[in-house]
Amino acid sequence: KEVGGSWTQFSPDEDRKAPNLKYFSDEEILGHELKHPWNKENKVELPKSNTKDVPAGEIDATNFQNVVKESQGKTARTTYGGHKIDKKDLTKSKD
């Protein structure tokens, strides 16, 4: 039997020091990061991205992060790694 699983570490006091994370809530960061292993564990096939220089997995995790942001009354994240995400790719997470 194949054994799955992954390791995701989140240390708010340390991770909050990263300049690109200081404006995100702990829930946003954790939701974004947990979406990656969830996709892997559930063998989710992601659609091809319309956004140059941003992997489909990061767009999907950003879309899930936006679900969290919406629940907190915040506006959607529209960039990743300094790149604007194509509007066609910004949807609610398919899962």
SULCOR-V400648 format. One line per field, one symbol per residue. psi: psi as a letter, one per 20 degrees, with the letter a starting at -180 (. if undefined). burial: # if it has 16 or more other ideal C-beta (glycine too) atoms within 10 Angstrom, else .. Layout:
psi->???
burial->???
This chain:
psi->ppparrppponghghihphiiiiqrghggggghhhghggghjlpoqqpqippjoqhhhgghhhghhggggijkrqqpjrpkjpppphhinrqpi.
burial->..............#........#...######.##.##.........#.#..#.#.#########.##.......#..#....#...##..#..
